[in-house]
Amino acid sequence: MPSAQGFILKAPTSTDFYPKSAARADRQTGSGRMPDCSTNTFNGKRISSHRCHRSTASTMGEARRIENAFWKKTPLHGRQITSADVLRAYGNDTTSLRGGFFLQRLCLQNILHNNRKVTPDQVIQEFNREPGRNNKCQLAIARFKAECCLRNLTLNGQPVRTDTVVRDFPDGPEGKLGVAHFKEQCCLKSLTLNGQQVTAAAVIEDFPDSPEGRLGLARFKAECCLKGLAVNSQLLTPDAVVKSCQAAKATLELARFKEECCLKGLLLNGHQITPDTVIESFPDDPEGRLGIMRFKEQCCLSGLLLNGQQVTPDTVVKGCLEINATLPLARFKAECCLKGLALNGHQVTPGAVVKAYQAARATLELARFKAECCLKSLPLNGQRVTPDTVVRDFQAARAPLALARFKQQCCLRGLTLGGRQVTADEVVMEFPDSPDGQLATVRFKAECCLRGLPLNGRQVTPEAVIRDYESGNWLLERAIFYSLLALNARKLHGNYLDNRQVLAAFDAAPGDHSSGQTRYLIKKLRQSHKCDETSEAQDIMQKAWQILNSVPVKDEQQRLQCILKFIAMQNELTIDHQRVSAQQVSQSIKTLKRSFQNARLHFFFLAYCYVRGQPVDGRQIHRHQVLECLQNFHKRSNWQHALGRWFEQYSPEANIMDNLLFERTNTVAVSVASPGKECQRPYQVREYRDETENTCATRAVTASAAQTMEPPLTTGGSDVPDKSTRQLTPLTLKVLEIIQEINGSYNDPAILITGSYARFLQNLCSVFNDIDIICTTEKSTRTLLAKLQALNTDRDSDIPKSIIISPVPGCPAIQLPGAYNIDLEDGDLATRALGFQVSVDARVAQNTTGLAVEVPGVARPVWCLSFAEETRLLNDTLEYLAENLDPLTEQLQNGPVFDVPRTLLFNSPQNTDERIYGLLLRCLLTLNKARQFIALHSEGRSGTNDGSATTLEQQRLHALTEHLQMKLTGHVCRHDFEQRVNGWLSTAPQVNGYQIKRKAFITTLLEMMHPEEDRINSAR
């Protein structure tokens, strides 16, 4: 079912340069033949203009031939036809409206006439050139005014009001039908009429009881069903739409609706609609046969089975040839080329696609394909397709919106046009003043906002983007932008958006957006800085599950339910108070309909179970089972290739090979609690890794923390470290490359690697967890976060990738810098490639020289903080806390108060005592880090000569650690603090691995309040 049937002179081709599937594009544009320009289009129905008198038949036939030559860009009588030629040909016509329709098309498609834009007023004047003509003229003017209203075009310098449009439609059947169609668009676009929203129920009542009215009603009900629009507070079922199509005797529309139900997984009469049923529904006529061919193409590209068999690309090509569908054939070849599908056993080359488009005389489609070749670096006839070539092709195709979108991509990707970079200002100027152009402009401004690109010399603020979305009544786009702000640590009106605000924004948009809400919540579940708040993660999980269960079942909702079950299993959360097993996840995935997207989900699940050693139904998953999943995809397709490479990068064998590149010697295992002892309580919560370092002792990641695709490491019990060193994935290497690119723009590196990975690069430890980063300036931080936006890909990519950024609060009172957690995820199950934590600490810029280390896979040397400098910064923190612990305690008791974040237990303090307890826990976390550093120094692991800590700093470290220890031991609130924490330890649940390890770690921290016991144990 076409989404949003065209309302009044629908453009003959889409203006988006991105190629859609051939079936979807064909349905919008027809078979590729230029439309009869003497007719108008109204909600998908051809309506003839005023009939010609016989005496003018030959004259009008010549005029129509001239117009056709103009649109097809073919020479006539040895020269190219201009718009002025067409209007001259229609100039003597006083019996039809063809001249007005032609001028209208120029206006709505932003095509210049005599090097000037055609204004709506000029179109009205042309329609009124011969006043007094019959009802057809009034109807054409009313339809054009409706189009101006919907496109925000002005007449006589004023916007066209919706109520004015309704009044201007003449009486009679066609006028009533026109009003119904206009109200339909107002309803779908959330436009008000007489100050009120147009409801779907009101639209249904307005359709007249005529063949055309019943057809329009059936189409509108299908829109409501597919978009989740309620009628009288009830969602329309597919069965109701089928009845309307049958009442309208709309066989083709019924077949198309069944096709959409099949693709989306909607139930009809309580059953899934099979592809075979869809094929049987199409009528046996030219349009029906074209529809069958298009649907077979959809089955081929999405992996649906027909008659129990996978539809091959060769089958689709054969179908196109049988019905002589040249443009659909060219589009399908383009899909095969871009997706790596073979035809007759051979890959489809870009050159073959170009020939197919040329044979179909599809100028715009050819330009779109060349744009894809340019952006994907696909050579055409052995030559690179340059941006300048694509621009010329779009200009020749008279496609201003497609041209603007291509220039947008050039701007965002740093491609040059005419030898220079494309600026954001140029892109904005390029977008046409049409509804699609206006929306595309705001979307681009949103990209500029998230990526830090200036417009008119200023940064684009989130508030400005929101105002633009609201002024255009694009409420769904506003909701999506809300979610992007929340997932990228961007503030709106000075505050971070919470889940309630984001979900409310989706609710404000008309239609069912449960999938968008759930996808957002899934990403929030992945934000690892909240992993210590088990109750919050559980609340998010349950909310997402409730949202999905509140709407009719679709394939997308079922797939999201599988993902939620996987996250619950992985992080030991519950759904409806029930634990989820790997077997339950596997069963849910197997119940999904057959498609490539669902097969990919199954692949990622089996890969996770294999790499992590997770049994399913008591059985281990083996390598060959994962590889067998690849057989569900077309042979040698991009998906098969990309998934195969992904698996090789994450499999244990790859980690072993990677370790050969990073092998370190003379390594030790360090205890969290007691230097020099074996690791007894390996634990780490990522939020606190600046205190609980990523050495062998603290390597273990909790079950609730965001897990990574690597085999579990063993710790303790041996002086030989585990050699399953984590592999740096391409996504991680890309981030490191971006960091070094930013450093190249500074005289001294502004971004330095620190933490366990920096010590790993300096041969101080054999393993590392995530990668900690220190930015010396706010500017370098903003630049890094903005550049990371480019790594996000959409869900239609071979392997989806997402970057999630979450703020980590700091506390100036204790000199704790603010930070950002950055999670790199890929795959349908959001496999966590690796995490980064970015801190902003201006102290590092003072007298700091970084170390440049070569990292395999990164072109430039990676700058890291030396261990000597890390020790100095830690000493400064120890000194500050030791000297200010008592004054800070007094300040918390007497005011003004301040919140101490990242405290494990007291992140949301309810009173003064809990704020003080949070301060004490922060001191213990810092003390724990100091003990780890002492252990490294005591083992003689002081790093390279250039980065070795001085003897003075080592002496400071010992002295300041002891000083802070004494301050904690003698603290006035020590007894109450220990009593409160012990009370929590005695009642804390130990249901899952996360809770068990968290409790063990807090026990370890509390033991550090008793240094005398440590000395006794050491003596023993």
N, C-alpha and C positions, 0 to 999 in steps of 0.2 A: 504494500500500500504506500503510495508516495506520501512522504511526510510533508504536510502543508501543500495541498494542491495549489497550483498557481492562481493568483487572483488578479485578473486584468492584465493582459499582455505580459505574461511571464517571459522572462528573457529566454531566448532560444538555446542558450548554453550557460552552464554555470560559470561564475566569474572566479571561482577558487581554482588556483593553478594546481593544487594537489590532486592527483588522479584518484577518483573513487573507483570502486569496483565497476566493471563495465555494466553490470546489470543495473546498479543503482543510478549510474550516470545516464544510461540510455533511457531509463524510465522518466527522467526529468527532461531530457532533451529530444526525445524522439529517436528515430532511426538514423539521424544524421542528415536527412534532406532538409534544405532550408524551408521554413514554413511558408505557407501561402500568405503573402504580406497583405492581401486584400481582406483578410479575416482577422478578427480579434480573438483573444483567448480569455475566457471567463470561467474560473474554477475548473479548468481542464476541458471545457467544452468549446468547440469552434463555433463562432457566431459570425455569419457573413455580414459585411457592410451592405449599404443600400444597393439594390440590384441595378445593373446597367440597362439602359435602353438599347434596343437592337441597333439603333443608328450610331451608337458610340461604341459598339462592341469591338470593332477592329482597333479603334483609337485606344480604348482601355486595355485591350490585349497587348498593344505595344508598350503602354505605360507600365503594365505589370512586368513585362519582360525587362524593361529598364530597371525597375526596382529590384527584381531578382538578381540582375547582373551586379547591382550595387552591393547587395548583401553577400553575394558569393565572391565578390572581388574579381570577377571575370571581365575581360575587356569586351566592349561592344562597339562594332564599327571601328575597330582599330584603336580604341582608347578606353581608359578607365572611366567608369561612371562615377559622378559625384552626387552628393545629396541634392545640390542645386538642379542637376539634370532630372532627378526624379520628381522634384516639386514642379519643375516646368512641364514635365509630361502630364502631371495631374492638374496643372493650372487651369485648363479649360473644362475640367470635369465639374459639372454642377449637379450631378445626379448621384454621387457616392461620397463617402467619407474617407476614401483611401488616402488622400493627401493629409488629412488630420491624423489618421492612424500611423502614417509613416513618420510625421513630425513627432508624434507621441513616442514612438519607439526610439527615435534619436534622443529625445529628452530623458526618458527613463533609463537608457543605457549610457548616458553621458557621452554620446558621440557628437562631435563638433559639426556644425553646419556653417559654412563660410568662415571657418576658423573661430567660431564662437559657440558657446553652449546654447542649446535650445531651452528657453524658459517655459515653465508651465503656462504663462500668459500667452505666449506665442501659439501654443498648441490649442488653447481655447479659441483664440482668434481664428485659427485655421478651421476649426470645427464650425465656427459661426460665419465663415466667409460667405455663405449663401444662406442668410437667415430665413426662417419660415419653413425649413424642411421638416419632415415628419418626426415622429416619436424617436426614430433611430438616433437622431442628432442629440436629443436630450439625454437619451440613455448612454451614449458614448461619452458625453461631457460628465455625467454623473459618475460613470465608472472611472474616468480619468481623475476626477476630484477625489474619489475614494483612494486611488493609487497615490495621489499627492499627499493625502492625509496619512496613509500608512508609511510613506517614505519620508515624512517630515519636510516635504517640499512646500514652498509658499506660493500663494496666488495673490496678486496685487499687493505684494509685500507682507501678507499676513498668513500665518499657518492656517491650514484648513481644519475646521473643527469637525468632530465626528457627527454631532447632531446636524450640522449643515449638510454633510454628505447624505444622511438619511432623508432629509427633506427634499434634496435635489433629485432623487430618483423619481421618475414619472410613475403615474398610476398604471396598472396593468400587470399582467403575469410576469413579464420580464423585469419590470421595476420591482415587484415584490421579491422576486428571486434575487435581484441585485442587492436589496436591503438585507436579506437573509445571509447572503455570502459576505457582505461587509460586516455585519454583526458577528459572523463566525470569526473573521480575522480579528476583530476587536477583542473577542473572547480569548482567542489563542495568544494574542499579543498583550493581554491585560490592559487594554485601552478602556477608558471610561466613556460612557455615553450618557449625556444629561447628568453628569456628576456621579454616576454609579458604575460599578463593574458590570460587564455584560456576562451573565451566567450562561453556562452550557444549556440549561433548561430553557432559557429565553430564546436562544438561537434555534433550538429544536422546534419550538412553537412557531417560529417565523417562516420556516420552510413551507412553501405552498404544496398542496396535494396535487401535484402534476408530475409527469414523468421526470422533468428536470429537477423538480423540488425533491422528489423521493430519492433521486440519485445523489443530489447534494446532501440530503439528510443522512444517507448511508455513509457517505464519505466522512461527514463530520463526526458521526458516531464512532467510526473507525479511529479517527484522530483522538477522540476522547478516551477510547479504550486503550490505545497504544501509549498515550501520554499520561494516563492515570488521572484525567480530569473527571471530577465527580458531577453527576447530574442529580439534582435534588438530594445531595449528600450521599448518593450511592454511586459506586464505581460501575461503569458499564462493563458487562461481561462480553467476551467474544461471541457467545451464543446470541446475545441481543443484536450485535452487529451483523451476524450472519442472517438473522431474520430480516433486518432492514435491507440488506443487499438483495435478498430473495424477493422482497416486496417491490423493490425498484427494478427487478429483472436485470440486475447489474452483474452479469456472469463474470466479466473480466475483473471488476472491482472485488467480487467475492473471492476469486482465485488469488488476487494480489494480497487481500487481507489474510487469507489462510497461509500464504507464503510468509508474511510478517509474523504470524502466530507461530509458525514452524521455526523460524529463525530465532525468535525471542523466547521460545519455550512456553508459550501460553497454552492453556488447556481449552479444548473445545468438547463440550459434552462430557467433561471430566477426564478426557484422554488427550495425550500428546498428539499433535498433528504430525503425521509422518511425511517425509518428502514425497513418497509415492502418492499420497492423498492430494498433495498440492498439484502435482503433475496432472492428475486426473481431473482437477477442477478447472483447468484452463480450457476455454472454448476452442473448437477446431476451426480457427480462422487465422488470417495473417497476424493480428495482434496477439492472439492466444499462442500461436506457435513461437512468436518472438518472446512472449512471456515465459514459455517453457524453456527456451534456450537461455534466457537470463537467469532463471532459477537454477538450471543445471550448472551454470557458471558459479552461482553462489555456493552450491553444494561442493563443487570442485575446490573453491578457495577456502571454504570454512571446514571441510572435512565431513559433511553430512553424507550418509550412505543412501544410494538409490537402488532399490531392489537388492539390498544387502551388499552392494558393491560400491567401492570408492569411485567417484566420477573422475575420470582422467582428463587432463587438458586436451588430449587429442579428441575425446568425445565432444567437448565443447566446441572446438574448432570445426569439427565435422558438422555440428548443428548450425553454426553460423553460415557455413558455406551452402548448406541445403536451402536456407531461406534468403540467401544473398544479403546478409546483414554485414555490410563492409565496415561500418563504424564500430559496432559491437565487437567484431573480430579484431579490429585494430586495438581497441581498448583492452580486450582480453590478452592479446599478445603483450601489451605493455605490462599488465599485471604479472604475466608469466616471467617477463624479463626482470622486473623489479623484485619478484619473490623467488627467483631461481628455479622456476618450474620448467621442465623439459617438454618440448614438443617433438614427436617422432624421434625421441631418444637424444635430442640435441638441445642445448641451452639456446634460448631465444636472445639474439643479440640486439642491442639498441638500434643497429642499422636496419634490421628486419622490421622493427616496430615503426621506425620512421617511414619506411616504404609502405607499410600498411596504412598509416595515417594519410600519407600523400595520396594513396589510391582512393581513400574515402573523402578526400578534399577537406579534411578536418584540421583547419589552420590552428584554431585555439587549442585543441587537444594535443596537437603536435608540439605547440609551444609549452604546454604543461609538462609533457614528457621530457622535453629538453631541459626544463627547469629541474626535474627530478634527477636527470643524469648529471647536471651541473652540481647539485647539492650532494649527491651521493658519490661523486667522482667516478661515474661510469663513462668510459671513453666511447665516443661515437666515431665509427670508421677509423679507429686508431688515434683519434684526436680528442683532447679534452674539450668539453663544452664550456665555453667561457660565459660569465654573467652577462657580458655585453651582447653576446649572440642571443641569449634568452630575452633580454630586454627588447631587442629589435623585433624578435618574433612576437612578443606580446603586443608591442605597438602596432605591428602590421595586422594583428588579429583584433584590434580595437577592444582590448580587454583591460580597462584601467584598474579594476580591483585586483585581478590576477597579477598585473604588473606591480601594483603597490605591495601585495603580499610577498612577491618574490624579492623586491627591494628590502622588505622587512627582514627576510631571511639573510640576505647579504649583510645587512646591518648587524644582526644578532650574531652572525658567524664570522664577522670580520672579513668578508669577501670584498674585493675592490671592483668598482665600476668606473670605466674610463681612467683607470690608473690611480684612483683615490678611494678612500673609505667612504661608505655610505653612512651619513649621519642620521640620527633619529629625526631631526627636523625635516630632512628631505623625505623620509618615509611618510611622515604625517601629512606633508603637503601633497603627496602622491595619491592618497586615498580619495576616492570620489565622494561627492556629497550625496550619497544614497543611503538607505537604511543599512544595507550590508556594509557599505563603506564607513558609515559612522560607527557601527558596532566594531568593525575591524580596527578602527582608529583607537577606540577605548581599550580594546584588548591589547593593542601594541603599547599603549601607555602603561597598562598594567605590567607588561613585560619589562618596560623601561624602569618602572618602579622597583620591581623585584631584582633586576640586574644592575641597578645603579646607573643607568644611562641617562644623561641629562637631556632635557628638552628646553629649547630656548635659553640655554645656559644655566638651567636650574634642575635640581633633582625633582623627579615626579613623586609627589607624596601619596600615600595610601588614601588620604582623605579626598584628594582631587579625583582619583580613580573612582572611588565610591560615588562621589557626586555625579560623575559622568554616567555611570551605570544607572543610577536612580533617575537622572533626567531623561534617559532613553527608555525607562521602564524595563530594563533588562535585569530582572530580579534574579534569575537563575545564574547569570554571569556574575552578579554581585555576590551571591552565595558561594560560588566557586572561588572568587577572589578572597572572600573572608577565609575560606579554608586554607588557601595558599599563604595568607598572612600568618595564620595560626601555626602552620607547619614549617614556616621559615623564620620564626622568631622576629616578626615585624609588628610594630605597635600601631594601633589605630587610636587616634585621640589620646596618645600618651600611655595607653595600656595594652597589654597583650590580650588577645581575644581568648575567651574560654570556650569550652565545648558547647555550653548552653547557647551562646550567642551565634556560633556557627550553625548549629542545628536549627535554630530559629530562623536564620536567614534562608536556609533551604525550605523550611515550612512556608515562608512568605511567598515563594515562587509558585505559580500555579502548576498543578500536575504532581505526579508521584516521583519523588527524588530520593527514595529510600536507598537506592544503590549508591548514590553520591554521598549520602550521610554515612552509610556503613563504611565505604572506602575511606572516608575521612577518619572515622573512629578507629579503623584498623591501623592507620598510620599513627594515630595518637597512642595506641597500645604499644607501638614499636619505639616510642620515644623513651630511651632507656633511662633518662634521668628521673623518671617516675617509678622505676622498677622497685624501689624500696617501699613505695606506697602500695602494698598488695591490695588493700581495700579499694583504692581508686582504680587500679587496673581491673579489678573484678567488677566494679560498677560500670566501667566503660564496656567491658565484654557483655554484660547483661543488657545494657542499653542497646548496643548494636544488634544483639539477638532479638530483642523485642521489636526493633524497627523492621527487621526483615520479616518477622512473623505477622506483621500488621497489614501486609499488602498481598495481593494475589501472587501466586507462585509463578515465577519466570525463571528462565535458565540462569540469568545473571544473579538473581537472588539465591538460587540453589548453589551456584558456584561460590558466592560470598559466604554462605553458611558453611561450606566445606573449609574455607580459609579460616573462619572463626573457630571451627572445631580444631583445626590444626594448631592455631595459636593457643587455644585452651590446653591442648595436649602438651605442647612444647613448654608452656610457662606454668603448668600445673594449676590453671584456673578452672573454675567450674562453669557449667551452663545449666541454668535452672537447678542449681545446687547439686549437679551431678558431675563427677569427673569424666573426662573424655579420654578414651584409649586410642592407640594407633589403629587398632582394628576398626573402631567406629569411624575414624577419619577415612580409612581405606574404603569401607563400605559406602560411605556417603559419596566419595568421588566416583565410585563405580556406577552409582545410580544416575549420574549426569548423562545427558544425551551425548551421542557421539559427535564430536567436533574436534578440530585441531586445538582450539583454545582449552578445552577440557582435557584433551590428551596431554597437553603441555603441563597442566596442573598436576595430573597423575605422575608425570615424569619427575617434576620437582619434589613431589612427596616421596617417591621411591628413592630418589637421589639423596634426600635428607636422611631417610632411614638407613640407607647403606653407609653413608659417610659417618653418621653419628652412632652407628651400631644399634639403632632402635629396632627391636623386633616387632613384627606385625603378626598378631594371633600366635605368639610364641615362636615364630620362625624368623630367622635372620634374612634380611634382603641381600641378595648377591649382586655382584657387578653385572652379570649377564642379564638379570631381570631389568635393570635400569636401561641397559642398552637396547633391549628388546622394545622398549617404549618408543624408541626412535623410528621403528618400522611403521608406526601409525601415521607418519607424515610422508608426503610425497618424496620419492627418492631424489636425493641430491638437492632438495629444496633448501632455501636459506634457513628455515626453521630447523631442519634436521642437522644442518651443518653447525648452526649457532649453538644449539642445545648440546651437541656432541662435544664441542670445544669447551663449553661451560662445565660440563661434567668432568672432563679431563683436568680442568684447572682446580676443581674442588675435591677431586677424589684423593684418597690417601696416597695413592701412588705418586700423584703430582706433588703432594707435600713432601714426600721423601726425596723426590728429585730436586725440589726447591731447596731443601736443606743442604744439598751438596753445594749450592751456590752461596749459602749463608753460613757455612759451618764455622763454629767458633770453638776455641780451645780454652783450657784452664778455667772452666766454669764451676760455680758452686751453687748449692741450694741454700737459701737463707730462710730462717724462720721468721714468721711475723712477730711472734711474741718474744722470743729469746734469741738474741744474736748467737750464732755459732751452733745452734741446735737444729735437729731435723725439723722439717715442716710438720707441725701437728694439726694446725687449723687453717688449711688453705682456704682463703675466702677473699672475695672482692666484690664490692658494689661499685659499678662504674662511676657513679656520681662522685665518689670519694677517692678516685684513684690518684689524685694529687697528694693524698696522704698515705693510702695503702697501695704501695707501689707494685708494679707488674713484674716482680721478680718471680723466680721459681716458686717461692713460698706462697705468693698470692695470685698465682696464675689461674686458679679455678674460677670459672664464671658460674654464677648461680643459675638455677633452673629458671627463675623468673626474669633474670636479666636477659637482654637480647642475645640469643645464642648465635654462634657463627657456625658455618659449615666446615668444621675441621674435626679430626679425630680427637677425643679427649686426651689430655696429657696426664701423665702420672707425676706425682711430686713426692719428694721425701724418700727415705729408705735406701738411697744410693747416692754416692758422690758423683755418679755419671748422670748428667742431665738428659731428659727425654729429647730425642732428636726430631720429634715431629713438629719442627718449627713451622709456624704458619706461613702459608704462601701469600704473597702480595698479589691480589687479583688485578686485572687490567683497570678496574674502576679505582682501586686504591692508588695504583701507580699514576693514573691520570690526575688524581688530586695532588699527589706529590709534585707532579710536573707543573701544575697550576701554581703551587706555592713557590716553586723556584722561578717561574716566569714573573711572578709579582716581585720576588726579591731582586730580579734583574733590573727593575726600574728604580731601585734605591742604591745609594752609594754603599751603605752597609745593610746587610740582610735585615728586613723588618719582621720576618716570620721565621722562627727557629723551632726545630723539633726538640722536644724535651721528654722527660719521663723515661719509661722502660725502653722505648724504641731507640731513643738517643743513646742510652747506655748499651743497648744491644749493638748499635753501630760502632760503639767505642770498645767492643770486646769486654764489656763489664758483666753481661749476663747472656744466657743462651736462648732465652725465650722472651717474648713480649706479648702484651695483650693488645690494647688499642694504641693509637698514636696521639700523644699529647703535643700541643702546639702552643707556643707563646708568641703573641703579636706585640710588638713594641709600641704601636700606635693604633688609635681607633680607626684611622683611615685605612691602614693595611687590613684590619679586620673586616671592615665594610667591603673592601675590594674583594677579599677572599670569599666572603659569603655570597656576594653578587655573582662572582664567576662560577661558583658551584651550581648555580641555577641552570647553566647550560648542560649539565650532565643528566638532567631529568629527561626521560623519554616517555612517550605515551604507552597505553596498554596494548596498542596494536603493533608495537615493536617486536622483533624476534624474541628478545629478552627484555622485558620492561625494567627500567632502572629508575630509582627515586632517591632523592637526597632530602632527608628530614633534619631540620635544624630546630633545636629547642634551647631556650635560654636557661642558664644556670645562674641563680642569683649570687651575688657577692655580698661583702659586708665591709665597708670602709673602716668601721670602728675597730675591726681586728685585722685590717690590711689583707682581707681575702678578696682577690680580684674576681669580677664577674667573668662568666665564661659562656660558651655555647657548646652543646653536644651536637655533633654531626654524625648521623648514621647513614652509611652507604648501603643500599639494599638493591637486590636484583632478583628477578624471577617472580612468578605469580604468588609464591608464598613468602615474598619479601625476605629472601635469604640475606642475612646481614654479612656483607662482604668484609667490612671492618669499620670501626668507629674512630672518630677524631674528637678531641676536646680542645677547643680554642680558648685560651685565656688571654686577657688583655692586661699586660703588666708593664708599665712604663719604666720600672726599675731595671729591666733587662737592657734597656737602651743605654744605660750609663756604664761606660767602661767595659762593655761586653764585646768580645770577639768570638764569633761562631767558628765551628769546625766544619769544613766541607768534606763530605764523605760520598764516595761513589756508591750508588745503589743500582743493581742490575734492573733494567727496564725503565730507568729514568734518565733522560738524555743529559740533564745538567746535574752537577754535584748537589747533594742535599745538605743544607745548612742545619746544624744541630747545636744545641747548647752544651758546652763542655761540662763534664762532671764536676770540675772545680767550680764553675760558675753556679751550677745547681746547688752545690754545697754552700756557697756564699749566700745565695738567696734563702736557703733553708735556715742558715744561721741568723740572718736578719729577722726572719719570722719568729724563730725561737726566742730571740732576744726581746722582740717587741711583746710577745705574749707573756714572757716571764716578768717583764717590767710593768706590764699594764694589766695583769690578771686581776689584781686586787682593785685598782681604780675602776676597771670596767665592771667588776662585780658591784662595787658601790654605786656606780652610775645606773646599773640595772635595778638596784634596790630603791634608789631615790629619784631616778629620772634625770633627763629624758631617756626613755627606753629605746632599744633598737632590737631588731630581730636577727638572730644568728642562723643562717641557712645551712643546709647540708650537714645535719647533725645526726642522722640515722634514726633517732627516736623522737626528737622534739622539733620537727620541722614546722609544726603549727602550734606554737606555744599558747597556752590558755591563760597563763599568769606569769608573774615575775619569777617565781621559782623555776618554772620550766625554761624560761629564757636563760637563767643562770646555768641550769643543767645542760642546755645546748652549748653554752660557752665552754663548759668543762669538757664536753665530748669533742668539741673542735680542738681543744688543747691536746686531748689524748690522741686524736688522729694525727696531729702534727708530731707528737712525741713518738708515735709508732713509726712514722716516716724517718725520723731522726735515728731510731734504732736500726732501721734497715741500712741507712747510709753508714752508720758506725760499723755494721757487720761487713759491708763491702770494703771499707777502709782497713778493717782489721785483717782481712784476708789478702791485703796487698793489691786490691783491685781498684786502683786509682785512675785508670784510664791511660790514654796515650800521654807522651811527654808534654805535648802542647796543651793538653787539657787536664793535667794532673792537679789535684788539690794541693795547695801549699800546706806545709806542716802547721802553720799558724791557723789556717782554717780548720784543719782536723782537730787541733787543740780547742778551738772555739766550739766546734761541734760537740765534743765531749763535755766541755764545761757548761754550755748553754742547755744541753739535754739534761744534765744533772740539776741545773738551776730550775728549769721548768718542772722537773720531777718533784723537787722539794716544794715548789709553790703549790702544786696540786695536792701533795700529801698533807700540807698544812692548811689547806683552804678551809675557810669558815663554813662552807656548805658541803664539805666532803661527806660527812656522815649522812646527811639527808639525801645527797646525790646517790650514794651507794645503796641506801635503803630503797630509793625509788627505782633504780635500775635493777636491783636484785628482785624487787617485787615484779617488775616486768618480766624478768627472766623466769621466774617461777610460774607465771601464768601464760606466757607467750605460747601460742599454738605451734606445733611442729608437724604439720600435716604434709608439707612438701619439702623438697630439697632446699629451696630458697630459704624457707623459715628456719630450717635446721642450721644451715651455714651462717645465716645472719645472727642467730642466737649464739653460735660458737664464737663468732668474731667479736660480738659485744662483750662476751665473757672474757675474751683475751684483752680487750681494751680496759675492762674494769680491773683486771689483775695488775695492770701497770700502776694503779693507785697504791700498790703495796710493794715498793721496791725492796723492802727488807726480806720479803719472801723470795724474791728473785735471787737475792744474794745467797740465801740459805740453800736454795735449790741448786745454784751454780756450784756452791761448795761441796754439796753432796755428789 
